[in-house]
Amino acid sequence: MAKKLNLVVAACNNNGIGINGNLPWRLKKDMEFFKKMTSDTINPDKQNAVIMGRKTWFSIPEKFRPLKGRINIVLSRELKEVPTGVHIARSLPEALSLVETELSDLVENIHIIGGSSVYKEAMAGPYPCRIYLTRVLKDFECDTFLPEISDEKFTKIANPDNVPVELQEENDIKFRFEVFEKVC
Ligand SMILES: NC(=O)c1ccc[n+]([C@@H]2O[C@H](COP(=O)([O-])OP(=O)(O)OC[C@H]3O[C@@H](n4cnc5c(N)ncnc54)[C@H](OP(=O)(O)O)[C@@H]3O)[C@@H](O)[C@H]2O)c1
């Protein structure tokens, strides 16, 4: 059976996720959560794949990309070159097929880490899918948005053990972790 897609995203009150190619906020605890969620594996011989759009790739500071300890796959129809060891795919199905074939012995879980259109395609497509949403409880000006999480397709589930349930706060910003599972 195809692997589940785990979407990891932080969105604020207006569902905004980005501004001018960056995150609208700085939340260290959320970055740590993102790192843990996308890096941890049960099998020490495997890594997780992180699939991202070209703009999300370039939004990662150069010194932190590729995201270490993870298999980085960048979606782009145009991009010619990425660093050695990073994979380019021309579509989401191509990225998933790469994971199921060439990388199948290496990959434990698949994480979709943005941006907008990649989240949208993963949510709308025929894939088993879970969303790890950091709900940032504040208004920020944004130019990039998380597509609506459809009530018909997704249901909110209890946080698994590795996802804190308590309300978080940092830099005067309250936020909480929520998890949604595709039901059809
Ligand atoms: N808050 C969060 O959790 C979060 C997460 C991720 C990103 N962000 C923010 O979101 C912004 C970037 O996201 P974005 O939505 O603007 O851009 P993006 O999705 O990261 O990148 C868009 C580009 O990715 C490529 N692409 C996307 N879908 C593709 C597909 N199905 N097949 C082939 N190529 C595909 C295309 O590249 P080509 O033009 O090269 O073909 C497209 O122009 C930044 O501000 C970033 O900081 C926030």
The ligand as an SDF file (V2000), in Angstrom:
LIG
                    3D

 48 52  0  0  0  0  0  0  0  0999 V2000
    4.2160   28.1240    7.5390 N   0  0  0  0  0  0  0  0  0  0  0  0
    4.6370   27.0060    6.9630 C   0  0  0  0  0  0  0  0  0  0  0  0
    4.4720   25.9080    7.5220 O   0  0  0  0  0  0  0  0  0  0  0  0
    5.3230   27.0430    5.6230 C   0  0  0  0  0  0  0  0  0  0  0  0
    5.7500   25.8710    4.9850 C   0  0  0  0  0  0  0  0  0  0  0  0
    6.3450   25.9540    3.7380 C   0  0  0  0  0  0  0  0  0  0  0  0
    6.5180   27.1940    3.1340 C   0  0  0  0  0  0  0  0  0  0  0  0
    6.1230   28.3100    3.7860 N   0  0  0  0  0  0  0  0  0  0  0  0
    6.2570   29.6310    3.1500 C   0  0  0  0  0  0  0  0  0  0  0  0
    5.5350   29.5780    1.9250 O   0  0  0  0  0  0  0  0  0  0  0  0
    6.2310   30.3300    0.9250 C   0  0  0  0  0  0  0  0  0  0  0  0
    6.6540   29.4070   -0.2020 C   0  0  0  0  0  0  0  0  0  0  0  0
    5.5470   28.6700   -0.6560 O   0  0  0  0  0  0  0  0  0  0  0  0
    4.8350   28.9050   -2.0860 P   0  0  0  0  0  0  0  0  0  0  0  0
    3.4720   28.2990   -1.9920 O   0  0  0  0  0  0  0  0  0  0  0  0
    4.9630   30.3370   -2.4520 O   0  0  0  0  0  0  0  0  0  0  0  0
    5.7810   28.1020   -3.0880 O   0  0  0  0  0  0  0  0  0  0  0  0
    6.2420   26.5550   -3.1870 P   0  0  0  0  0  0  0  0  0  0  0  0
    5.0650   25.6570   -3.2930 O   0  0  0  0  0  0  0  0  0  0  0  0
    7.2400   26.2500   -2.1510 O   0  0  0  0  0  0  0  0  0  0  0  0
    7.0140   26.6190   -4.5640 O   0  0  0  0  0  0  0  0  0  0  0  0
    6.2840   26.8280   -5.7470 C   0  0  0  0  0  0  0  0  0  0  0  0
    7.1020   26.2510   -6.8730 C   0  0  0  0  0  0  0  0  0  0  0  0
    7.3300   24.8650   -6.6270 O   0  0  0  0  0  0  0  0  0  0  0  0
    7.2480   24.1380   -7.8320 C   0  0  0  0  0  0  0  0  0  0  0  0
    6.0950   23.2540   -7.7450 N   0  0  0  0  0  0  0  0  0  0  0  0
    5.0400   23.3320   -6.9030 C   0  0  0  0  0  0  0  0  0  0  0  0
    4.2010   22.3180   -7.1070 N   0  0  0  0  0  0  0  0  0  0  0  0
    4.7390   21.5800   -8.1040 C   0  0  0  0  0  0  0  0  0  0  0  0
    4.3300   20.4030   -8.7600 C   0  0  0  0  0  0  0  0  0  0  0  0
    3.2080   19.7630   -8.4320 N   0  0  0  0  0  0  0  0  0  0  0  0
    5.1280   19.9250   -9.7390 N   0  0  0  0  0  0  0  0  0  0  0  0
    6.2900   20.5430  -10.0960 C   0  0  0  0  0  0  0  0  0  0  0  0
    6.7240   21.6790   -9.4880 N   0  0  0  0  0  0  0  0  0  0  0  0
    5.9390   22.1760   -8.5130 C   0  0  0  0  0  0  0  0  0  0  0  0
    7.1270   25.1600   -8.9360 C   0  0  0  0  0  0  0  0  0  0  0  0
    8.4800   25.4970   -9.2320 O   0  0  0  0  0  0  0  0  0  0  0  0
    9.0080   25.9770  -10.6860 P   0  0  0  0  0  0  0  0  0  0  0  0
    8.4350   27.3560  -10.8620 O   0  0  0  0  0  0  0  0  0  0  0  0
   10.4910   25.9330  -10.5440 O   0  0  0  0  0  0  0  0  0  0  0  0
    8.4610   24.9950  -11.6730 O   0  0  0  0  0  0  0  0  0  0  0  0
    6.4350   26.3210   -8.2370 C   0  0  0  0  0  0  0  0  0  0  0  0
    6.6550   27.5640   -8.8630 O   0  0  0  0  0  0  0  0  0  0  0  0
    7.4020   30.9790    1.6590 C   0  0  0  0  0  0  0  0  0  0  0  0
    6.9820   32.2280    2.1850 O   0  0  0  0  0  0  0  0  0  0  0  0
    7.6630   30.0080    2.7900 C   0  0  0  0  0  0  0  0  0  0  0  0
    8.3340   30.6170    3.8830 O   0  0  0  0  0  0  0  0  0  0  0  0
    5.5260   28.2600    5.0010 C   0  0  0  0  0  0  0  0  0  0  0  0
  1  2  1  0
  2  3  2  0
  2  4  1  0
  4  5  1  0
  4 48  2  0
  5  6  2  0
  6  7  1  0
  7  8  2  0
  8  9  1  0
  8 48  1  0
  9 10  1  0
  9 46  1  0
 10 11  1  0
 11 12  1  0
 11 44  1  0
 12 13  1  0
 13 14  1  0
 14 15  2  0
 14 16  1  0
 14 17  1  0
 17 18  1  0
 18 19  2  0
 18 20  1  0
 18 21  1  0
 21 22  1  0
 22 23  1  0
 23 24  1  0
 23 42  1  0
 24 25  1  0
 25 26  1  0
 25 36  1  0
 26 27  1  0
 26 35  1  0
 27 28  2  0
 28 29  1  0
 29 30  1  0
 29 35  2  0
 30 31  1  0
 30 32  2  0
 32 33  1  0
 33 34  2  0
 34 35  1  0
 36 37  1  0
 36 42  1  0
 37 38  1  0
 38 39  2  0
 38 40  1  0
 38 41  1  0
 42 43  1  0
 44 45  1  0
 44 46  1  0
 46 47  1  0
M  CHG  2   8   1  16  -1
M  END
$$$$
